[in-house]
């Protein structure tokens, strides 16, 4: 399920933000859960926004988590965003 969901998210974001700067997308296992993620920088009114969006299954429903910050803060916040994603735990 996660590979096709990731592909759908990538397709949707490429359609919504054709000029986005794609950093990464993929699948990983975090604390035993399959997680799909996309990482990109999208344009905004007066800046650019770094986005890390990750999705997984939670009791048969879709859990969508996102982190974003302005591009000027990307160096400081990208490691934090990835740490947040890699700390995902569900019951």
C-alpha positions in Angstrom: 0.0 0.0 0.0 2.8 2.5 0.9 4.6 2.3 -2.5 1.4 3.3 -4.4 0.5 6.0 -1.9 4.0 7.5 -2.2 3.6 7.5 -6.0 0.2 9.2 -5.7 1.6 11.9 -3.4 4.6 12.5 -5.7 2.3 12.8 -8.7 -0.1 15.1 -6.9 2.7 17.4 -5.7 4.3 17.5 -9.1 1.0 18.6 -10.6 0.3 21.2 -7.8 3.9 22.5 -7.7 5.6 21.9 -11.1 8.5 24.2 -10.2 9.2 22.6 -6.9 12.8 21.6 -6.0 12.5 17.9 -5.3 15.0 16.7 -2.6 13.9 13.1 -2.1 11.1 10.6 -1.9 11.0 7.0 -0.8 10.0 4.3 1.6 11.5 3.3 4.8 10.7 1.2 7.9 10.5 3.2 11.1 10.0 1.4 14.4 8.4 -1.5 12.5 6.1 0.6 10.3 6.3 1.1 6.6 6.5 4.9 6.0 6.4 6.7 2.7 7.9 10.2 2.5 8.4 13.1 0.1 10.8 16.0 0.6 10.6 19.2 -1.5 10.9 22.9 -1.6 7.8 24.7 -2.9 7.3 28.4 -3.9 5.2 30.7 -1.7 4.2 34.3 -1.9 7.5 35.9 -0.8 9.8 32.9 0.0 10.2 29.2 -0.6 9.0 26.5 1.8 10.9 23.3 2.7 8.4 20.4 3.2 8.9 16.9 4.6 5.7 14.9 4.4 5.5 11.4 5.6 2.6 8.9 5.6 1.8 5.5 7.2 -1.1 3.3 8.1 -2.6 3.7 11.5 -5.4 1.2 12.3 -6.4 1.0 8.7 -6.5 4.8 8.2 -4.0 7.1 6.6 -1.8 9.1 9.0 -0.2 12.1 7.3 2.5 14.1 9.0 4.2 17.2 7.7 7.0 19.5 8.7 7.8 22.8 7.0 10.0 25.8 7.4 11.2 28.7 5.2 14.1 27.9 2.9 16.3 30.3 4.8 16.0 28.0 7.8 16.5 24.7 5.9 20.0 24.1 7.1 19.0 24.2 10.7 15.6 22.5 10.5 16.1 19.7 8.0 18.0 17.5 10.4 15.3 18.1 13.0 12.5 17.3 10.6 14.2 14.0 9.7 14.7 13.2 13.4 11.0 13.8 14.0 10.1 11.5 11.1 12.5 8.8 12.3 11.0 9.0 15.8 7.5 8.0 14.6 5.9 5.5 17.0 2.3 4.2 16.7 0.3 1.9 19.0 
